[in-house]
Amino acid sequence: MPKMKTNSSAKKRFSLTGTGKVKRKKAFKRHILTKKTTKQKRNLTHSGLVSDQDMSNVKFMLTIGK
């Protein structure tokens, strides 16, 4: 059986933490920034974690686990 291929778009967008959680960037920080407050833009800078409901799908795309 051939090896599973990693999803190329997923490997560019997600990274693993040391404890096995999946790190991601937050949305809405690319363009149309003039109407967003400084506080909103600052809070979007920090990275977030993938939710538990999406974790299995993301790990499958990264070919981790299943």
Secondary structure, DSSP 8 states (H G I E B T S, - for coil): -------HHHHHH-EE-TTS-EEE--SS-SS--TTS-HHHHHHHHS-EE--HHHHHHHHHHTT---
